[in-house]
Amino acid sequence: MTSEIDSAALLSRASELVALAKAAGADQADAVVVRSRSRSVSVRLGKVEGTEASESDDFALRVFVGRRVASVSANPGFDMRTLAERAVAMAKVSPEDPYACLADEKDLARSYPDLDLFDPTDVPTEDLRSAALEMEQAALEVPGISNSSGAGASAGLGGLVLVTSHGFSGSYVASRFGRSVSVIAGEGTRMERDYDFDSRLFAADLDDPKMIGRRAGERAAKSVNPRQVDTGSNVTVVFDPRIARGFVGHIAGAINGASVARKTSFLRDKMGQQVLKSGLHITDDPLIVRGSSSRPFDGEGVKGERLVMIEDGVLKHWFLSTSTARELGLSTNGRGVRGGTSVSPASTNLALEPGDISPEDLIKSVGTGFYVTELIGQGVNMITGEYSRGATGFWIENGELTYPVSEVTIASNLKDMFMRMTPASDIDRKFGIASPTIAIEGMTLAGR
C-alpha cells in the first residue's frame, strides 16, 4: 500500500478546487478528499463466502457567500470549474446560517506531529483467507461449539486531504487491519452465539487468529443453558469491558456539543458540575502515537490536544467543532469530524481512566449481582437519560461468576448510573473508546 499514501496530487487538485470557488464568487471555501482502500475475505465452515475490494477518493467542496453556505460532493473525474460554480450558485440561494464558517486562522494547525498511523504492509488476499480460516477452525475446535456464523479478515486504509481558502493544507492516512469470528454453541432452541475480534493500525499488532478463535468459542460455550433470575430493584451490574466501551460511548454522546446545542443531551445544563462519581476521569486525546482514533488535525484543520473531559467527576469540556462552538458561545477544541459535506464534533481516543481494583476483586466485592456480556436493543433516551436494555451474561454469587443468564432487562437512569459506577484496573487502550470493567450499583433487573 506504500504507493497509495502519496497525497500530493490530491492536495494539488483540492487547492485548485478552492481557487476556482473563490474565482466563482465564494468569500471562503474548503475542499476535502476522503480516501479509502479496503480488501476483505469472509469464510464460513471452511469455505470462502466472499472476497471484496474497494477504493475511493471522494471529493467535497464547501463554499461560503456571506453567511450563506453550500456543499457539493463528487467522485474523481468531475469537472472542477463546473462543480465550483454550482456550489457558489447554490450558496447564493441558500438560507443564512449564522454559525457555519471555517475555523479561525488562529486555531489552524501550522505544524503537526507524525503519529505513526500508517503501516505499509501489503497483506495478500491469500493471507487474509488463511487467517479467517484459522480463526474459524480454532473456534470450532472448542468443546460445545456446534456451528459457525462465519469469520473474516480485512486490510485497508483511510485518510483525509484538506485545503482551505485561508491557508491550511494538509493530509494524513491511517491503515487498518481486522479479524473477527462468530460461532454457535449448543443445539436446537438451546443455541447460544458469541464472537471475538481484533482491529489494529499495524498488522503485526493483531492478536493471533487461533487466539481470537479460541476466545470466541469459549465465550459461546460458557453461555449454553442460560437461566432466568428473579426480578430485583437494587442489583449491582458489572459490565464486561467489551460492553463497558459502549457505555462510555453514552457519556461521549451526552457531552457532545452538537447534542447540547440541539438540547438533546440530559447533561446540557451540567457544565462545571459533578456528573460522575468523585475520583473518576474521562480523557480524550487525538495525539496518541499509533492510537486507534488519532489524527494530527481535525476535519477543519485544527490541531487538537489531550483534554480531561470530566475531571474528578466534574464536567469540564464539550466536544466542539467551530460551528458548534460558535452556537454555544465557545471556541473549538479540535474535535470536528468531516462527514461527507458537513462537519460535526466527536471524540477521538476516549477513555474512562481505570481504577485501582482488579476486575476479579471488583467482582468479589459485589457478592451477588449480574455480569453483563451482551446487550440487546436500543433502549437509551439521551434526552432524559432513561436506560432500559435486554441483557445476557452470568450471575454473580459469593463473588464468583456462576451460571449463564439470559432474557432479562436492566434499567436505570444514566444520571444515576454515572454517579454509581466503579471502574476496575483492566483497561485496554487499543480501541477508539477504552474502558475497564465497570460495576454499577442500584440498577433494576427484570427477570421472571
C-alpha positions in Angstrom: 0.0 0.0 0.0 3.0 2.3 0.0 2.3 4.0 -3.3 -1.2 4.8 -2.1 -0.2 7.2 0.6 1.2 9.8 -1.8 -1.4 12.6 -1.4 0.5 15.4 -3.4 -1.8 15.0 -6.5 -4.9 15.2 -4.3 -3.7 18.2 -2.4 -3.0 20.0 -5.7 -6.5 19.2 -7.0 -8.1 20.3 -3.8 -6.2 23.6 -3.9 -7.3 24.2 -7.4 -10.9 23.5 -6.5 -10.7 26.1 -3.7 -9.2 28.6 -6.0 -11.9 28.1 -8.6 -14.6 28.5 -5.9 -13.1 31.9 -4.9 -13.0 32.9 -8.6 -16.6 32.0 -8.9 -17.6 34.3 -6.1 -17.1 32.5 -2.8 -15.8 34.5 0.1 -14.3 31.4 1.7 -14.1 27.7 0.8 -12.6 24.4 1.8 -12.1 21.2 -0.1 -11.7 17.7 1.3 -10.8 14.4 -0.1 -11.8 11.3 2.0 -9.6 8.5 0.9 -10.5 4.8 1.4 -9.0 1.5 0.4 -10.0 -1.9 1.7 -9.8 -5.7 1.0 -11.6 -8.4 2.9 -12.2 -12.1 2.9 -15.1 -13.9 4.6 -15.4 -17.6 5.2 -17.9 -20.0 6.8 -17.5 -23.7 7.6 -14.1 -23.9 5.9 -15.2 -22.3 2.6 -14.7 -18.8 1.2 -18.0 -17.0 1.1 -16.8 -13.6 -0.3 -13.8 -11.6 -1.3 -14.2 -7.9 -1.6 -12.1 -4.9 -2.6 -12.9 -1.3 -2.9 -11.2 2.1 -3.2 -12.4 5.6 -3.5 -11.3 9.2 -3.3 -14.4 11.2 -2.5 -14.2 15.0 -3.0 -16.4 17.5 -1.2 -16.4 21.3 -1.7 -17.9 23.7 0.9 -18.3 27.4 0.0 -19.4 30.5 1.9 -21.0 33.5 0.4 -21.6 35.9 3.3 -23.5 33.9 5.9 -24.8 31.5 3.3 -23.2 28.1 2.8 -23.5 25.2 0.4 -21.7 21.9 -0.1 -21.3 19.6 -3.0 -19.6 16.3 -3.4 -18.2 14.3 -6.4 -16.2 11.3 -7.4 -12.9 11.5 -9.3 -13.2 12.6 -12.9 -15.6 15.6 -12.2 -15.1 18.9 -13.9 -13.7 21.2 -11.2 -14.9 24.5 -12.7 -18.4 23.3 -13.1 -18.5 21.9 -9.5 -17.2 25.2 -8.1 -19.6 27.3 -10.0 -22.5 25.1 -9.0 -21.6 25.2 -5.3 -21.4 29.0 -5.3 -24.7 29.3 -7.2 -26.3 27.0 -4.5 -24.9 29.1 -1.7 -26.3 32.3 -3.1 -29.8 31.0 -2.8 -29.4 29.1 0.5 -30.8 30.5 3.7 -28.3 32.3 6.0 -26.6 30.2 8.7 -25.2 32.3 11.5 -22.9 29.6 12.7 -21.5 27.9 9.6 -17.9 29.0 9.0 -14.3 28.0 8.5 -12.1 27.6 11.6 -10.5 30.8 12.8 -7.0 31.2 11.3 -5.5 31.4 14.8 -6.8 27.9 15.5 -5.3 26.2 12.4 -2.5 23.7 12.8 0.6 25.3 11.3 2.6 22.1 12.1 1.6 18.7 13.4 3.3 15.6 14.6 3.9 12.3 12.9 1.6 9.9 14.9 2.9 6.8 13.1 -0.6 5.8 11.9 0.3 4.1 8.6 1.6 0.5 8.2 2.7 -0.1 4.5 2.4 -3.9 4.9 0.6 -5.3 1.9 -1.3 -8.4 3.2 -2.0 -10.7 0.3 -5.6 -11.9 -0.1 -4.4 -15.4 0.5 -3.1 -14.4 3.9 -6.5 -12.8 4.8 -8.2 -16.0 3.8 -5.8 -18.2 5.8 -6.3 -16.0 8.9 -10.1 -16.2 8.6 -10.0 -20.0 8.2 -7.6 -20.4 11.2 -9.9 -18.3 13.4 -12.9 -20.3 12.5 -11.2 -23.7 12.9 -9.8 -22.7 16.3 -13.3 -21.7 17.4 -15.0 -24.8 16.1 -12.5 -27.0 18.0 -13.7 -25.7 21.3 -15.8 -28.3 23.0 -19.5 -27.5 22.8 -19.3 -25.4 19.6 -21.8 -26.7 17.0 -21.8 -24.3 14.1 -20.2 -21.2 12.7 -21.7 -17.8 11.8 -18.5 -17.0 9.8 -15.1 -15.4 10.1 -13.4 -12.6 8.3 -10.1 -10.7 7.9 -9.5 -7.3 6.3 -6.8 -4.8 5.4 -7.2 -1.2 4.3 -6.6 2.4 4.9 -8.4 5.7 5.3 -7.2 9.2 5.0 -8.1 12.9 4.8 -6.8 15.6 2.5 -7.9 19.2 3.4 -7.3 22.6 1.8 -8.9 25.8 3.0 -9.0 29.3 1.4 -7.4 30.9 4.4 -4.1 29.0 4.3 -4.4 25.4 5.6 -3.2 22.5 3.5 -2.6 19.1 5.0 -3.2 15.3 4.7 -2.8 12.1 6.7 -3.6 8.5 6.2 -4.1 5.6 8.7 -4.0 1.9 7.9 -6.4 -0.6 9.5 -6.3 -4.4 9.8 -9.0 -6.5 11.3 -10.0 -10.1 12.2 -13.3 -11.4 13.5 -15.2 -14.7 14.1 -18.6 -15.7 15.4 -19.7 -19.2 16.4 -22.7 -21.0 17.9 -22.7 -23.4 20.9 -25.5 -25.9 21.7 -28.3 -27.4 19.6 -31.9 -26.6 18.7 -33.6 -24.0 20.9 -30.7 -24.0 23.3 -28.2 -22.4 20.9 -26.1 -19.5 22.0 -23.9 -17.3 19.8 -20.8 -15.3 20.7 -17.9 -13.7 18.9 -14.4 -12.1 19.2 -12.4 -9.7 17.1 -9.4 -7.5 16.9 -8.6 -4.3 15.0 -5.3 -2.6 14.8 -3.4 0.1 12.8 -0.4 -2.2 12.3 -0.8 -5.7 11.0 1.9 -7.2 13.3 0.0 -6.0 16.4 -3.1 -8.1 15.6 -3.9 -10.9 18.0 -3.1 -14.4 16.7 -6.0 -15.9 14.7 -6.1 -19.0 16.8 -6.3 -17.0 20.0 -9.2 -14.9 18.6 -11.0 -18.1 17.6 -10.5 -19.8 20.9 -11.8 -16.8 22.8 -14.9 -16.7 20.6 -15.5 -20.4 21.1 -15.0 -20.3 24.8 -17.3 -17.4 25.3 -20.1 -19.1 23.3 -19.6 -22.5 25.1 -19.9 -20.9 28.5 -23.2 -19.3 27.6 -25.1 -22.6 27.0 -28.1 -23.4 29.1 -28.8 -20.0 30.5 -31.3 -19.4 33.2 -33.6 -16.5 34.2 -33.2 -14.8 37.5 -35.7 -13.2 39.8 -36.6 -9.5 39.4 -34.7 -7.2 41.7 -34.7 -3.5 42.3 -31.2 -2.9 43.8 -28.9 -5.0 41.8 -25.2 -4.4 41.2 -24.5 -4.9 37.5 -20.9 -5.4 36.2 -20.2 -4.6 32.6 -17.6 -6.7 30.7 -15.0 -4.3 29.1 -16.5 -5.1 25.7 -19.9 -3.8 26.9 -18.4 -1.0 29.0 -16.9 0.6 25.9 -20.5 1.2 24.6 -21.5 2.6 28.0 -18.6 5.1 27.8 -19.9 5.9 24.4 -23.1 7.1 26.0 -21.0 9.5 28.1 -19.4 10.8 24.9 -22.8 11.3 23.3 -24.1 13.3 26.3 -21.1 15.7 26.3 -21.1 16.3 22.5 -21.5 19.9 21.8 -23.9 19.3 18.9 -26.3 17.5 21.3 -26.0 20.3 23.8 -26.8 22.9 21.1 -29.9 20.9 20.0 -30.9 20.4 23.6 -30.9 16.6 23.1 -28.5 15.8 25.9 -29.5 15.2 29.5 -26.2 16.8 30.6 -26.8 20.0 28.7 -27.1 22.1 31.9 -24.3 20.4 33.8 -21.1 22.1 32.7 -18.9 22.6 35.8 -21.0 20.3 37.9 -20.5 16.8 39.2 -21.7 14.2 36.7 -19.6 11.2 37.6 -18.6 9.8 41.0 -15.6 11.7 42.6 -12.3 10.3 41.5 -13.4 9.3 38.0 -11.8 10.9 34.9 -12.7 10.8 31.2 -9.9 11.7 28.8 -9.8 12.4 25.1 -6.5 12.5 23.2 -6.2 12.8 19.4 -2.4 12.8 19.5 -1.6 9.3 20.8 1.1 7.7 18.7 -0.4 4.7 16.9 -3.7 5.5 18.6 -6.8 3.9 17.1 -8.6 7.2 16.5 -5.6 9.5 16.5 -5.3 12.3 13.9 -2.8 15.2 13.5 -5.6 17.7 12.8 -9.4 17.6 12.7 -11.8 17.9 9.8 -11.3 21.7 9.8 -7.5 21.8 10.1 -7.5 22.4 13.8 -4.9 20.6 15.9 -6.5 19.1 19.0 -4.8 18.4 22.3 -5.4 16.0 25.2 -8.4 17.1 27.3 -9.7 15.8 30.6 -13.3 16.0 29.6 -14.5 15.0 33.0 -12.1 15.6 35.9 -12.6 14.1 39.3 -16.3 13.6 38.3 -16.7 17.3 37.2 -17.7 18.1 33.6 -15.0 20.4 32.1 -15.5 20.3 28.3 -17.9 19.6 25.4 -16.7 18.1 22.2 -16.6 21.1 19.8 -16.2 21.9 16.2 -16.1 25.5 15.1 -19.7 26.0 14.1 -21.0 24.1 17.2 -18.7 26.2 19.4 -20.0 29.4 17.9 -23.5 28.4 18.6 -22.6 27.8 22.2 -20.6 31.0 22.5 -17.3 29.0 22.9 -14.2 28.1 20.9 -13.5 24.9 19.0 -11.3 22.3 20.8 -10.3 20.5 17.5 -12.9 17.7 17.6 -14.5 18.5 14.2 -15.1 15.4 12.1 -15.8 15.5 8.4 -18.9 13.5 7.4 -19.4 14.0 3.7 -20.1 17.7 3.2 -20.7 18.5 6.9 -18.6 18.9 10.0 -19.7 17.8 13.4 -17.9 17.2 16.7 -16.9 13.8 18.0 -14.5 12.1 20.4 -11.0 10.8 19.3 -9.2 8.4 21.6 -11.7 8.4 24.5 -11.0 6.7 27.8 -12.7 6.1 31.1 -9.5 6.1 33.2 -9.0 2.9 35.2 -9.4 2.5 39.0 -7.1 0.6 41.4 -9.1 -2.6 41.9 -8.6 -5.7 39.7 -11.6 -7.0 37.9 -11.5 -10.2 40.0 -11.5 -8.2 43.2 -14.3 -5.9 41.9 -16.5 -8.9 41.2 -15.7 -10.4 44.6 -16.7 -7.1 46.2 -20.1 -7.3 44.5 -21.0 -10.5 46.3 -24.3 -11.1 44.4 -25.0 -9.4 41.1 -25.1 -9.7 37.3 -22.1 -9.7 35.0 -23.2 -8.5 31.5 -21.6 -9.8 28.4 -24.1 -8.7 25.8 -26.8 -6.0 25.5 -29.9 -6.1 23.2 -32.0 -3.3 21.9 -31.6 0.5 21.8 -33.5 1.5 24.9 -31.4 4.6 25.7 -33.0 8.0 25.8 -30.3 10.6 25.5 -32.7 13.5 26.3 -33.9 12.2 29.6 -31.2 9.6 30.4 -33.6 6.8 30.8 -31.9 3.4 30.2 -33.5 0.0 29.7 -31.9 -2.8 27.7 -32.1 -6.5 27.3 -29.0 -8.3 28.6 -27.3 -11.7 28.8 -24.3 -12.7 30.9 -23.5 -14.5 34.1 -24.9 -14.5 37.7 -22.5 -13.5 40.4 -22.8 -15.5 43.6 -20.4 -15.2 46.6 -18.2 -13.0 44.4 -17.8 -15.6 41.6 -19.2 -15.9 38.1 -21.6 -18.9 38.2 -24.3 -19.8 35.7 -25.2 -18.1 32.4 -28.3 -15.8 32.4 -30.5 -14.6 29.6 -33.9 -13.0 28.9 -33.5 -10.2 31.5 -33.7 -6.5 31.3 -31.6 -4.0 33.2 -32.8 -0.5 33.8 -32.0 2.8 35.5 -31.2 6.4 34.5 -27.8 7.3 33.1 -27.5 10.2 35.5 -27.7 7.8 38.4 -25.6 5.2 36.7 -22.8 7.7 36.1 -22.8 8.6 39.8 -22.7 5.0 41.0 -20.1 3.3 38.8 -16.8 1.9 39.9 -14.1 1.1 37.3 -11.6 -1.7 37.6 -7.9 -1.6 36.6 -8.0 -3.7 33.4 -8.2 -1.0 30.6 -7.2 -1.9 27.1 -6.5 1.2 25.0 -6.3 -0.4 21.6 -9.8 0.8 20.6 -11.0 4.3 20.0 -13.2 4.1 23.1 -11.4 2.4 26.0 -12.9 1.3 29.3 -12.1 -1.2 32.1 -14.6 -3.4 33.7 -17.3 -1.3 35.3 -19.6 -2.1 38.3 -22.8 0.0 38.7 -24.8 -0.2 41.8 -28.6 0.2 42.3 -29.9 -1.0 39.0 -33.3 -2.6 38.4 -33.3 -6.1 36.9 -36.5 -7.5 35.3 -36.4 -11.3 35.2 -39.0 -14.0 36.0 
